[in-house]
């Protein structure tokens, strides 16, 4: 019996060896492919038809600030940049005006019509005046707060919290009035999907609050009471849509209601009509360094697009071509 077990074992080993040699011979008999024919390529998405590009970069300048995160413009088209511990202010032609030391790391920035500067300092809001004095500060009373965007009207301050996936509506004195965006099937609100800290908001031409539901590649408009008024979305790697875990990363709204959008992954700046339809390209992926993300954007009174490029530590300004 023991002898039979040994014979059977040796036979199994021999069979395995033969199969191994046959397999090796089969695979070695073919030349190794020079490339993976199924490899995913981005060339089709980074190459953009020049006829679709209707903006030109007309000015850029470097910013001496660590962890630059946010940009905005005031009613006089002065440019504000916020980062690790200060705010830098320039005029429309990149001439330096002043520096304000805040001693906080700002993730978001919004300037009011009277030049009050609202900073989203991760877990609280600070208000500074143009002269560099802190006027007010209020905490957001919620754990895991990450304030990524602020929007203003004459009577309201809206604060986007990517950590808790919600928007807070305050009055100008910092009193919480209501929350916007919690999932509510009765009201048709799906809830915000925010996989990473890209959660932008802005006030539209009819004073509605526009929200980028980045995990859904969706734009949503709310009234001040939190009622969903309209929405549009487009999931696509093509120019007419947005892709990845969470795009667009940032946006601004032109006076005519069109959206200026920035993306990460496939880095590009685009214009979408108020209805959401793709209109044109501002800047292509080839105009940015590899790995660029966090492209905040603002629009001035001349419809110039003011872009914060943290990879190059630079403000880049684009004007529409006269085609």
C-alpha positions in Angstrom: 0.0 0.0 0.0 2.8 2.4 1.0 4.6 1.5 -2.3 1.5 2.4 -4.3 1.2 5.8 -2.6 4.8 6.6 -3.6 4.2 5.6 -7.2 1.1 7.7 -7.4 2.9 10.6 -5.9 5.7 10.4 -8.4 3.3 10.1 -11.2 1.5 13.3 -10.1 4.8 15.1 -9.9 5.7 13.9 -13.4 2.4 15.1 -14.8 2.8 18.5 -13.2 6.3 18.8 -14.6 5.1 17.9 -18.1 2.2 20.4 -18.0 4.6 23.1 -16.7 7.0 22.6 -19.6 4.1 22.6 -22.1 2.8 25.8 -20.6 6.2 27.4 -20.7 6.8 26.4 -24.2 3.4 27.8 -25.2 3.9 31.2 -23.7 7.6 31.5 -24.6 6.7 30.7 -28.2 5.0 34.1 -28.6 6.8 37.4 -28.7 6.1 39.5 -25.6 3.8 42.4 -26.6 5.5 45.8 -26.8 2.5 47.5 -25.1 -0.7 46.7 -23.5 -3.3 47.0 -26.2 -6.0 47.6 -23.5 -4.0 50.3 -21.8 -6.2 53.3 -20.9 -5.1 56.5 -22.7 -6.0 60.1 -22.0 -4.7 61.4 -25.4 -8.2 61.6 -26.8 -9.3 63.8 -23.9 -6.2 66.0 -23.5 -6.2 66.9 -27.2 -8.7 69.7 -27.8 -9.9 71.0 -31.1 -8.6 74.6 -31.4 -11.9 75.8 -32.7 -13.5 75.0 -29.3 -11.0 77.3 -27.5 -12.2 80.9 -27.3 -10.0 82.3 -24.5 -6.4 83.4 -24.3 -4.1 83.7 -21.3 -3.3 87.4 -21.3 -1.5 87.8 -17.9 0.0 85.8 -15.1 2.0 86.5 -12.0 3.6 84.5 -9.2 2.2 84.6 -5.6 4.4 84.5 -2.6 2.1 82.5 -0.3 2.2 78.9 1.1 -0.6 76.5 0.4 -2.5 79.0 -1.8 -6.1 77.8 -1.8 -8.6 80.5 -2.8 -9.0 83.5 -5.1 -11.7 86.2 -5.5 -12.2 89.7 -6.9 -14.0 92.7 -5.4 -16.2 95.3 -7.2 -13.1 97.2 -8.3 -11.6 94.0 -9.8 -8.9 93.9 -7.2 -7.6 90.3 -6.9 -7.5 88.6 -3.4 -5.5 85.4 -2.8 -5.6 83.4 0.5 -3.5 80.6 1.8 -1.6 79.4 4.8 -1.5 82.5 7.0 -2.2 85.6 4.9 -4.2 87.4 2.2 -2.5 89.1 -0.7 -4.3 91.8 -2.6 -3.4 93.0 -6.2 -5.0 95.3 -8.6 -6.4 94.1 -11.9 -3.1 94.5 -13.6 -1.2 92.5 -11.0 0.2 95.5 -9.1 0.6 94.6 -5.4 -1.6 96.5 -3.0 -1.3 95.0 0.4 -0.7 92.0 2.6 -2.9 91.0 5.5 -1.5 88.5 8.1 -4.4 86.3 9.3 -2.4 83.6 11.2 -4.9 81.0 10.0 -4.9 78.6 7.0 -7.8 79.6 4.8 -9.4 77.0 2.5 -11.9 79.5 1.0 -12.4 83.2 0.4 -15.2 85.5 -0.6 -15.2 89.3 -0.8 -18.4 91.3 -0.2 -19.5 94.4 -2.0 -18.2 96.6 0.8 -14.8 94.8 0.6 -15.3 92.7 3.8 -13.2 89.5 3.4 -14.8 86.3 4.5 -12.4 83.5 5.2 -13.2 79.8 5.6 -10.5 78.8 8.1 -11.4 75.1 8.0 -13.6 74.9 11.1 -14.7 78.6 11.4 -15.4 81.8 9.5 -13.5 85.0 9.9 -14.3 88.4 8.6 -11.5 90.9 7.8 -11.8 94.4 6.4 -9.7 95.9 3.6 -7.4 97.6 6.0 -6.4 94.3 7.6 -8.4 94.3 10.8 -10.4 91.3 11.9 -14.0 92.3 12.4 -15.7 89.0 13.5 -15.3 85.3 13.8 -17.8 82.5 14.4 -17.5 78.8 14.8 -19.3 76.1 12.8 -20.8 74.0 15.6 -20.3 70.6 14.0 -17.6 67.9 14.2 -15.4 67.2 11.1 -16.0 70.6 9.6 -14.1 71.4 6.4 -15.2 74.8 5.0 -14.4 74.7 1.3 -16.5 77.6 -0.1 -18.4 80.7 1.0 -21.2 82.6 -1.0 -22.7 86.0 -0.1 -25.9 87.9 -0.7 -26.9 91.3 0.8 -28.4 89.5 3.8 -26.9 86.0 3.9 -23.7 84.0 4.2 -23.7 80.5 2.9 -21.0 78.2 4.0 -20.2 74.8 2.3 -18.9 72.1 4.7 -17.3 69.2 2.8 -16.7 67.3 6.0 -20.4 67.0 6.9 -21.6 67.4 3.3 -24.0 70.2 4.1 -24.4 74.0 3.6 -25.1 76.4 6.4 -27.1 79.5 5.9 -26.2 82.4 8.3 -27.3 86.0 8.6 -24.6 88.6 8.5 -24.1 88.4 12.2 -23.3 84.7 12.2 -26.6 83.4 13.4 -27.5 80.1 11.8 -30.8 80.3 9.9 -31.1 76.9 8.3 -29.2 74.1 6.7 -29.4 73.2 3.0 -28.9 70.0 1.1 -29.8 67.2 3.6 -31.3 64.2 1.8 -35.1 64.6 1.6 -37.0 62.3 -0.8 -40.2 64.3 -0.3 -38.5 67.4 -1.6 -36.6 65.6 -4.2 -33.2 66.3 -2.6 -30.7 63.4 -3.1 -28.1 64.7 -0.7 -24.6 65.8 -1.5 -21.9 63.2 -2.4 -18.5 64.7 -1.6 -15.7 62.1 -1.7 -12.9 64.7 -1.3 -12.7 68.3 -0.2 -14.0 69.9 -3.4 -17.5 71.4 -2.6 -18.1 74.8 -4.2 -21.0 77.2 -4.1 -21.9 80.5 -5.8 -24.8 82.9 -6.1 -26.6 82.9 -9.5 -27.9 85.8 -11.5 -31.4 85.4 -9.9 -30.0 85.3 -6.4 -30.3 81.5 -6.2 -27.6 79.4 -4.5 -25.8 77.1 -6.9 -24.0 74.1 -5.4 -21.6 71.7 -7.1 -22.6 68.2 -6.0 -19.2 67.0 -7.2 -19.6 63.3 -6.5 -22.6 63.2 -8.7 -21.1 65.6 -11.4 -24.2 67.7 -10.8 -25.1 71.3 -10.3 -28.1 72.1 -8.0 -29.9 75.4 -7.4 -31.6 76.2 -4.1 -33.6 79.1 -2.7 -32.6 80.5 0.7 -35.0 78.1 2.5 -33.3 75.1 1.1 -35.9 74.2 -1.6 -34.4 72.6 -4.7 -35.3 74.8 -7.7 -33.4 73.1 -10.6 -30.4 71.0 -11.4 -28.3 69.7 -14.3 -25.6 67.0 -14.7 -23.4 65.4 -17.3 -21.1 62.5 -16.5 -18.7 62.0 -19.3 -14.9 62.2 -19.9 -15.6 64.2 -23.1 -15.6 68.0 -23.1 -19.4 68.2 -22.5 -19.2 66.6 -19.1 -17.3 65.7 -15.9 -15.7 62.5 -14.7 -13.7 61.0 -11.9 -14.6 60.8 -8.2 -15.6 64.4 -7.8 -15.7 67.0 -10.6 -16.0 69.9 -11.2 -13.7 70.9 -8.4 -14.5 74.6 -8.5 -16.7 77.0 -10.4 -17.7 80.6 -10.9 -20.7 82.2 -12.6 -20.6 84.7 -15.4 -23.1 87.6 -15.4 -25.1 85.9 -18.2 -25.6 82.9 -15.9 -23.0 80.6 -17.6 -20.7 78.5 -15.5 -16.9 78.6 -15.5 -15.8 75.1 -14.3 -12.4 73.7 -13.3 -11.5 70.0 -13.1 -8.9 67.8 -11.7 -7.7 64.5 -13.2 -8.2 65.7 -16.7 -7.3 69.3 -15.9 -9.3 71.7 -18.0 -11.3 75.0 -17.7 -14.6 75.2 -19.6 -17.7 77.3 -20.0 -21.1 75.7 -19.7 -24.3 77.6 -20.6 -26.9 78.3 -17.8 -28.8 75.2 -19.0 -25.6 73.1 -18.5 -24.8 72.6 -22.2 -21.1 72.7 -23.0 -20.1 76.0 -24.7 -16.4 76.4 -25.1 -12.9 75.7 -23.6 -10.9 78.3 -21.6 -7.8 76.3 -21.1 -6.8 72.7 -22.1 -5.0 70.0 -20.1 -1.8 70.8 -22.0 -1.7 74.2 -20.4 -1.2 72.8 -16.9 1.5 70.8 -15.1 1.0 67.1 -14.4 -0.9 66.6 -11.1 -2.4 70.0 -11.0 -5.5 70.3 -8.8 -7.3 72.8 -6.6 -7.8 75.3 -9.4 -10.0 78.0 -7.8 -11.6 80.5 -10.1 -13.3 83.9 -10.1 -14.7 86.3 -12.7 -14.2 90.0 -12.7 -16.4 92.8 -14.1 -14.8 92.6 -17.5 -15.6 88.9 -17.7 -12.0 88.0 -17.4 -11.4 84.6 -15.8 -9.1 84.8 -12.8 -7.5 81.4 -12.1 -5.5 80.3 -9.1 -2.9 77.7 -10.2 -1.4 76.2 -6.9 1.1 74.0 -8.8 2.8 77.0 -10.4 2.0 79.3 -7.4 0.5 81.7 -9.9 -2.6 83.7 -10.8 -3.4 83.3 -14.5 -5.9 85.6 -16.2 -7.8 84.6 -19.4 -9.8 86.9 -21.7 -12.3 85.9 -24.3 -11.2 86.1 -27.9 -13.0 88.4 -30.3 -13.8 85.7 -32.9 
